[in-house]
């Protein structure tokens, strides 16, 4: 097996990222994640003066991350990056075997998704000031998150042409560049129409042309960080939770659908999950709530 010095490793990382971008058409988010993970490995090899990358040295690298307090989910993601990177080197016959292939993923603590009650979401929806373009935009963002269950990056990537008010549908591009159509409830069609009109006037005042649906103050596509900040602000105002983020509205969407008797497979399609097992976590959530109600209300539950 050819040994990889830190200098050689850096060269192969650059080629691997180019491969992901040009041949695999990886998203900017995916590229950034891989680059971060592999640069951390590069830094580790330089700090420890490693002359060869082996299974043992990779285990030491992952162990160092654990000592720094990284969660199992974060370490597992980095292991996935390592496996992909060394698999690429094997495919290019740079390595004979993948030193990360037999490394085991860490067991993650099973944690049920956190969600909001419907009353809390209604309260959050009342906070944006819809008399101005920014507040109107924020209201539509909250409405779409809860009414469709789409992901943060799916929302940020929406273009004006993706919003079909005639058929009450929204086209979103999910993981792996997979497109899907999600229905828009009648309750949010009116506010979306208002935003589209305000958006048109706004970009006209800035003398801009843009396909992006949600815009920042400069008339550019709003960033994921900006959306997270705005959504967190409204949700924390409306609830007593210590933390809030857009994905909790996705959890709320799925949980409320199942609470009202929606079919699990239909919820899977709406969420854009590739596997039914991913959606089933929400059935555990609703089951736990039913058990809690039972224990509190049934006379023989605690006897």
N, C-alpha and C positions, 0 to 999 in steps of 0.2 A: 504494500500500500504506500502510495506517495504521501510523505509527511507534509503537513500544512503549517508553515510558519505564520506568525501574525501578519507579515507583509503579504504572503501568498493568500492568506485568508481574506484580507481586505480586497484584493484583486478579484477573487471569486465571488465575494458578496456583491460587488458592483455589477458583475456579469449576471448574477442570479436575479438581481432586481431589474436589470434591463430585460432579461428573459420574461419575467412576470409582466412587465409593462407592455412589451411589444408582442410577445407570443401568446401570453395567457390573458391579455387585456384586463389585468387586475385593476381594481379601483384605486384611487389615490389613498383611500383609508387603509386598504389592505397593504399597499406598498409601504405606507408610513409605519404600520405595525411590524411588518417583516424587517424593515430597516432598523427600527428601534431595537428589536430583539437581537438581531445579528450584530449590531454595533456594540451591544452590551457584552456579547460573547467575545468580540474582538478586544474590547477593553479588558476583559477578564484574562485573556491569553497574554496580553501585554503586561498587565500587573503581576502575573505569576510567571512571566518569562517562559511560557510553554513553547516547545519546539515542535510538538506533534499533537494533533487533536485526536483523542481516543475516547472510548466509551467512559473510561474512568475520569478523564478531565471534564467531560460533559456533565457527569454526575456531580462533580465538585462545583461546577458552574451553577447548576440548578440548586444545589445545597446552599450555596452562598446567597442565592436569591431568597431562599426560605429563611435564612438567618437574618436577612434584612427586613423580614416581616411581610413579604409578598404573599398574597392569598393563593390558595391552591389553584384557583381558576386562572390566575395570571401566570403562574408557573407552567401550568398545562398548556396555555396558549403559546408560551415561548418554546415548549418542547415540540409542539406542532410545527412551529417555524423551523426549528432545528432539523426535524425529520424531513421536512420538505426541501430544505437547503441541501442536506447531504444526499438526499435521493436524487436531486438535480446533478450533484457532482458525480454520483455513480452513473447516471444516464449519459454523462459526458466522458465517462471512463477516466475521470480524474482520480476517483477512489474505487477500490475494489468492493468495499462493503460500507454500508451505512452505519456509522458508530452510534447513531441515536435511535436506530430501529427497535432495539430491545429495551430501551429505557421505559420504565412504567410511569403512567400518569398517576398523579396524586389523587387520593379519594377526596371528593368535595363534600362538604357538609350540605345535606339536603335542606334547602331553604325555600319555603313557599313564597310565591310572589306577593309583594305588598300592593294593595290597591286602595282606592277611595270609595266611600259610600256615594251613592248618587246625589244625595243632598249636598255633600261637600263639593262635588263637581259643579252643581248648579250655582253654588255660592261663588266658586272661582270664576265661572263664566260671567258673573255680574260685575267683576272688578275692572276689566279693560274699558277705557273711555272710548266708545265707538263714534264720538263726534270728531275724531281726528284719524288720520290714516294709520298711525302707529297702533292706536288702541283697537281700531277695526281689524287690522292685521292680526294682532294678538288674539282677539276674540275668535277669529276664523281658525287660527292655529289650534287653540284649545278645542274648538268644536270638532275639527277634523281628527285630531288625535283620539278624542273619546268616541266619536261617531263611526270611525273606520278602523281603529286599532293599528294604524300603520306605524312603522318605525321612524325614528328621528331622521335618519338619512334619506328615507323614502320621502318624507315630508319636505325636507330641504331641496330635494331634487325635482320637485313638481314644477312643470312648465305650464304656461297659460293654456296651451293646446290640450293638456292632459285633463282639464276640467270640462266635462260634458254635462252641462246643466239641462240640456234637452232630454237626455236619457237618464239623468241623475246618477252619473257614474264618474269615478275618478280612476285614472290610469296611474299606477305607481310601478317603479322599477325597484325590485327587491334584491336580495342576496343573489350573487351569481348572474346579475343583469337580467333576472327573470321578471317579465312584466305580468301584471295581473290587474283586473278591474275590480274595484270595490264600490258598493252602492253608497250613495249620499242620501241621508235621510231628509225628508221634506222640511224638517225643522231648521236645517242649516242652509238650505238653498237661498232663502231671502238674504241672509247675512253675507253669503258668498257673492251674490249679485251686487250688493252694496260695496263690498270690497273691490270687486273687479272694476266697477265704475270709478271708485276713488283711486285705485291703482293707475287706471288709464290717465286720469287728470294729473296725477302725481308725476308719472314719467314724462308726460307732455310738458309739465312745468320745468322739469330738469333737462328737457330736450334730449331724451334718451330713447333707445330702442333695446328692449330686453325680453327674452322669452321666460325668464325666471318668474315664478308666480309670487313667491314671498320675497319682499325686498327690504333692505336696510335703509337707513337714512340717506345714504348716498345713491340709492337706486340700484344697488348691486344685489345679487342673490344673498339672502340672509344666511349666516353661517350656523352650523350645529351648536356652537358655543353660545351664540346670541339667543337661539331658540331655547336652549336649556335654561339660560338665565331668566328669560321672561316667564317661561312656564313654571319654574321653581318659585318665582316671586308670587304668582297668583295662587298656586296650590298651598304654599305655606301660610298665606293670608287667610285661606279658607279652612285650614285644618289645624289640628293640634299635633301633627307629626313633626318630628325633628328633621326629616329629610324628605325631599320631593324631587322627582325628575320625570321627563316625558314618558319613559317606559312604563311608569305606574298608571298612566292613562290607558296604555295598551293592555296592561293587566286588568284594569277596571272594565274595559270593553269586553274582554273575553269572559271574565267572571260574571258580569251582569247578564250576558247572553246565556250562559249555561244556567244561571240561577232562574232564568225565565223559560228554561226548557229547550233551548236551541240544540240542534243536532251537533255532536262533537265533530263530525267530518266537515260540516258546513263551517264551523268556527275555524277549523284547521285551514280551510281554503281562504277564508277571509283574512286570517293572520299571515298567510303566505308561508306556513310551515311546510317543510319537505317531508317530515315524519309525523305520524299521528302521536307518537310517544311524547313529542315535544309539547303538543297541545294538552295531553292528558294531565299535566301538572295542575291545570286549572280545575280538573274534576276533583283532585285531592283537596284543593282549596275550598271548593264548595262543600265537600264532604266534611271537612273539619268544621266549617261553620254550622252545618246541620247538627253535628255531634255536640257542639257548644250549646246550641239552642235546646237540644234534647236534654242535656244535663241540667240546664237552668230551669226548664219548664216542666219536665215530666216528674210526677210524684215519686216514682220508684227508680229514677235514674241513679240516685246516690245511695240507695239502700242495698 
